[in-house]
């Protein structure tokens, strides 16, 4: 849980230090996705100005096409936060097309020590979120060392008071429903299922295929249909930002068999929510579905 962490701040995933913002000016931050942008804003307070390039739950970040306005935001940025791991290659291309030797790049995949090909949905891993929080704070301190104490205080506030409900929801599900079999529409849910101790029995090859936009095998689809029709799972988790005809049919089959379906998204929903509000709401809905499905 994030509230229990007391890790030294490292510059993992960030470029070498250089001159910071002009006195009194905020640090200009661009986050490829609003999940990381929300954390960046909370960790910087009034000392940062954050733009999230993908923020609408109706947009699939995998296939996002950046705009000229996005390129302008990147060109003047002093910190760029990308997910990496092949998830938002368009964001890395924007950064390379608008080089700035003073810029810090926080690449989430680098921060958490994973390589391309790994599950890219790291904001659904509480442990990885903690590492990214430290990396963002370190980038701010490197740019504006005079505000170190302020940045460290904002970090501490976020991982204790800010994440209190989020951590409580994680603990509740882990304690009450560890080992319960669940299904999912794609790999986005896998890191969270692992953190919660849930038994995600959807074939990994299917989860990966949907996430990467390739065709799932017939054998995997037959397996999932059997799991749903025979009530081998208690809850089905659907990423509504990556809904294919196959997934729509699975969700319909789950509901027809009385299996609760819990929606999750890749970006903040609603867009006005903070990272922890968004995640806590999803966790609470998941807990309610698990309770409904496991109560005799």
HURA-V87181 format. One record per pair of residues at least 24 apart in sequence whose C-alpha atoms are under 6 Angstrom apart, sorted by the first residue. I is the first residue (numbers start at 1). J is the second residue. If there is no record, write none. Layout:
i=I j=J
i=I j=J
//
This chain:
i=1 j=167
i=2 j=130
i=2 j=159
i=3 j=159
i=3 j=160
i=9 j=134
i=9 j=138
i=10 j=138
i=11 j=135
i=11 j=138
i=12 j=111
i=13 j=106
i=13 j=107
i=13 j=110
i=13 j=111
i=14 j=104
i=14 j=105
i=14 j=106
i=15 j=104
i=15 j=105
i=17 j=142
i=18 j=102
i=20 j=143
i=20 j=144
i=28 j=77
i=28 j=78
i=29 j=77
i=29 j=79
i=29 j=80
i=30 j=80
i=31 j=80
i=31 j=81
i=32 j=82
i=34 j=267
i=35 j=267
i=35 j=268
i=35 j=275
i=38 j=274
i=38 j=275
i=43 j=154
i=43 j=155
i=55 j=267
i=57 j=267
i=60 j=241
i=62 j=87
i=78 j=103
i=79 j=103
i=79 j=104
i=79 j=105
i=80 j=105
i=81 j=105
i=81 j=106
i=81 j=107
i=82 j=107
i=83 j=107
i=83 j=108
i=84 j=108
i=84 j=109
i=85 j=109
i=85 j=115
i=85 j=116
i=85 j=120
i=86 j=116
i=121 j=188
i=124 j=191
i=124 j=192
i=125 j=191
i=125 j=192
i=166 j=276
i=166 j=280
i=181 j=233
i=182 j=233
i=182 j=234
i=182 j=235
i=183 j=236
i=184 j=236
i=184 j=237
i=184 j=238
i=185 j=238
i=186 j=210
i=186 j=211
i=228 j=254
i=234 j=293
i=235 j=259
i=235 j=260
i=236 j=261
i=237 j=261
i=237 j=262
i=237 j=263
i=238 j=263
i=239 j=263
i=239 j=264
i=239 j=265
i=240 j=265
i=241 j=265
i=260 j=289
//
